[in-house]
Amino acid sequence: MKAIIPVAGAGTKLRPHTYTQPKALIPIAGKTILSFIVDQLHEAGIQEFIFIVGYLGEKIQDYVSQTYPHLTTHFVYQNERQGTGHAIELTKSIVGDDEVFVALGDTICEYDVKEVIQSPYSMLGIKKVDDPRSFGVATVNEDGFIEQVVEKPAIPKSNMALVGLYKIKETDFLFDCLHHLFTDDIKTQGEYNLTDALDCMIKRGAKFQSFKVKSWFDCGKKETLLESNATLLKKFGGIVSEDLQSENSIIIPPVSIGAGCVLKNAIIGPHVAIGANTTINYSIVRDSIIGSYTNLFEVVLDNSLIGSDASVKGLSRSLNIGDNTEIDFG
């Protein structure tokens, strides 16, 4: 089985951070979003990964090559953003006849990965949501098999949302249905969508069993990213690097602090993730994500997202600052 991870999106809801950093590489609870996904699938036995990249794709490629040299990896460029269906179709020559596991690159979920991979059926991950109109929606029968999937319906038939996890056994069938979308120009909201191809497969007789995820962590915008960071830190605990230099500072767990960081006269936590080689002086930080190689001096931060190579001086609250930024409130 090969894993396909589409990470070509521009991540517009997380700007300014995604001007300089792919959304999949934004840190959360001490890891990148992409590492949560890859580690889950690799621990379940998958050795070969196909990454669909686009905007800032070279950063994804560099990160994967450095972090996962032991894996077999392929990189496919989606130069035109024509939807998830178009993205998956680009992998056809690499996939061949193998089964695939597709995990969207901004989806962190808790579920039994091995059980899903070893199931004799194709499977789609679902989760009950309050308002399913912003998601792909699945209609599930009493036996747990999926009867229909629709992308972002105005009037949903169920409140079971597709979470972005798809195990597909009949890949030749999948690529036939993707080809059908292109030849008949079937689009949803102007894009060729994977959900439409899956519905085509179901209508032509393919069987998909549903599986419910225990937790679904939304990493799509600042507010939900910070909520997910806090939840993951509470659930798994944080890792504080052994080489942390701390002077007259207090750490309130759970926090994650990367290598080479310096804290002086600071209060950090709870629910804070800090990248490598960041220095924090005379500051209080809680419920925030701070990038690498960043300097904070005399600030009070709460529910903030600070990029890498940033410098913040003075007093502020609830910031959303991109990479390579310098701010002086003094």
N, C-alpha and C positions, 0 to 999 in steps of 0.2 A: 504494500500500500504506500502511495505517495501522499504527502500533505501539500495542499495548495493554500498559500496565505496571500490574499490580495492586500497590498499596502500602497496602492497608487494614488489614493485620495489626497487632496490638498489640505484637508483638515481646517476648513475656513472658520469653524466655530471656535477653534482654539488659537486664533490669531491674537497677538502678534507672534506667539511662540512658533507656529508652523510656517512662518516666513523663512526661518533658518533651520528648523528641525522637523523631520517627519513626525507625524502624530504618533506613529508606532514606537518611536524612540524616546518619547517623553517619559521621565522617571515617575514611578508610582510605587510606594512602599518598598523602596530599595532596589527595584528592578525596573527595566523598561516594560512597556505594555507588550512589545514583541516577545521578550524573554519569557513572560508568563505563558504565552501561547506555545512557543517552541518547546519549552521545558516540559509542559504537560504532555505534548504529543510524543516527544522523544522518550520520556520516561515510560510511556505506554508501548514503546517498541518501534515507532516510526523512525526510519533512518534517512529518508530522502525527502527533501523539501523543495518546493517550487515557490519562489517569491515573485509576485507580480508587482513591479515597481513603476513609478512614474516620476512625479515631482520630488526632487531631492533623492532620487533613487540611488545615487552613488553612495550616499550616507548609509542607507540600509545595507547595501552590498558590503561596504567596509565594515560595518558593525557585525554583520553575520559572519563574514570571513574571519574576523579577529576573535569573536566570541565562540563560534561553533566550527572550528577547523576540522573536527572529527566527523561532521555530518556531510552527506552528499547534498549539494545545493545547486540550484539553477535559478537564474534571474531572467525574467521576461519583462520587457519594457512595454507598457501600455501608454503610447505617446498621445493617443486621443482618448479622452475620457468619455466613453460611450456606454458605461454601465458595467455591472458585475458579470452579466452574461458575456459581454464582449471580452472582459478580462479573462474569464475562465477559458473561453474558446482559444485564446492565444497559447494555452498550454498543451494543446492537443497533441502535437508531435512529441512532446516530452512524456506525457502520460501514457501514450500507447494503449495497451489493453489493461493496464493495472487499475485496481480500485483506487479511489481517492478520498481523502478527508479534507474538506474545505473549511477553513476557519478564517472568518473575516478579521482583518488586522487590528480592529479596535474593539474586539470582543474578548473579555475575560470572564469565564464562567467556571463554576464548580460543578463537576459531574464525574461519573465513573467512566473515564476515558477508555480503559481496557474493555469494559463491558460493551461499550458502544462499538469499538473497533472489532471485537470478536463476534458480534451479533451476525446471524446469517442473513439479516435484512439490510437494505439501505435504510438510513435513519436521518431524521431531522430533529434538531434540538428546539424545544419550545418552552415558553414561560408565560404564565398568566399575567396580564398587565391591565391597568385600569383603563387606559385609552389606547387601543391597538391601531388607530388610524395612521400612526407614523411608522408602522412596521409592516413586514410581510406577515400575513395572518393565515393560520392553518385551521381547517375544519377537520376534527378528529372523530372517528367513530368509536363505539363503545369497546372495541377490541384494541384500541390504541393505534390503529392504522389511519393514515392521512388520506382524506377524500378529495381535498382541494387546497391549494395555496394561492393567495392573491396578494399582490404587492400594494401596500398603502391604500386599502379600500376606503371609500367615503362612508359606506355603511357596512362595517365588518359583520360577518356571520358568526364570529366567535371572538373571545378575548385572549386566545392563545397566539402569542407573537413568536415568529421565528427569530431565534437569538443569533443567527449567523454561524451555526455549526451544522455541517452537512456531510454525512458519510454516504458515498454513492458507489454501488457495486457495478452497475451496468454503465460504464463510462461511454461505450460506443453509442448507447441509447441517449445519453446526455448530450453528446456532441451532435447527434442527429437532430435533437430538439433545438439545440442552439442554432444549428444551420437553418432550421425551419423558421426561427425568429428573424434571421437575417434575410432570407429569401422572401418572406411575406412581410418584412418590415414591421414586426410586432414590437412596439415599444411601450413602456410605462413611464410617464413623466419625461418623455424625450430620450429614454435610455433603454438599451437591451438589458433586461434584468434576468438574473439567475432564477428568481422566483417563477417567472413566466416559463422558463425552460423546464423547471421541475414540475409545474402544473401540466405542461405538455406530456411529460413522461407518465404522470399519473393517469391522464386521460387515455393514454395509449397502453395502459395495463401494468405499468411499473408499480411495485409495492414499496411504500415507505412507512416504516414504523416510527412513531414519535418517541422521544425520550425527554423527560423534564429535567431541567438543570436546577440544582439546589439554589444557586445564587448567580446573579447576572450583574456584573459591575460595568456601569456606563462610564466610558472614558471620552465621551464626545465633546464635552464643553467644560469650562472651568469649574462651575459649581459641582457638577456630578463627578468630575475627576477628583476633586478634593474630598468629596464624600466617599468615593471608592478607596482613595488613599487611606482615609481614617479607618474604614471598615476592614481593609486588608491588614493594616497594622495591628488592629485589635485582634483579628483572627489568628494571624501567624506570628505576631510579635515583630519587633524590628531588630536589625543587626547594627550594632555600633562598632565601627572599625577599631581594632586594637591599637592602632597608632594615633588615635585621637589625642590632640593636645588640649587639655581642658584646665583652665585656671580660674578659680573663684566662680565656677559656673554650676548650674543646676540642670539636670536632665530629668524630665517627667515622662516616663514611658507611656505608651509605646512610641518609639522614634526609630528612624533609620538614618545613620550618619556614615557617609562614604569615607574612603581612605584619604589621609592627608589633610583632614579638617582641623581648624583651630577655633576654640571657643574661649573667650575672655570676658568675664563679668557678664555672662549671658544666662538667660533662662530659656530652655528649649523644650517644647512639648506642652501637652501631648499631641499626637497625630502629626508629626513633622517628619518629612523625608528630605534629606540634604545630600546633594551630590558630592563628588570627590573634590578635594583641594579648595574648599570654601572656608572663608574666615568670617567669624561673627563676633563683633565687639560691642559691649554695652547695649545689648539688645534683648528683646523678648519676642519669641516666635512661637506661635501655636497654630495648629490646624492649617498647615501650609506645606507647599512643595518648593524647595530651593534648588536651583541647578548647581552645576559644577563650576569651579574657578570664579565664584561670586564673592563679593565683599559686602557685608552689611555692617553699618556703624551707626549707633544711637538710633535704632528704629524699633518700633513696636508693630509687629505684623500679626494679623489674624485673618484666616481664610484668604491667603495670598498665594499666587503662583508666580515665581520669579525664575527667569531663564538663566542660562549659563553665561559666564563672562560678564555679569552685570555688576554694577556698583550702586549701592543705595546708601545715602547719608542723610541724616536728619530724622524726622518723625513722620510716619505715615501709617495708614491702615488699609487693608484689603486692596492690594495692588495686583495688577495683571501686566507684567513687564516682560518684554521679549529679550532675546539674547543680545549681547554686545551693546547694552544700554548703560548709560551713566546718569544717575539722578542725584542732585544735591538739594535737599530741602533747607539747608542752612542759610 
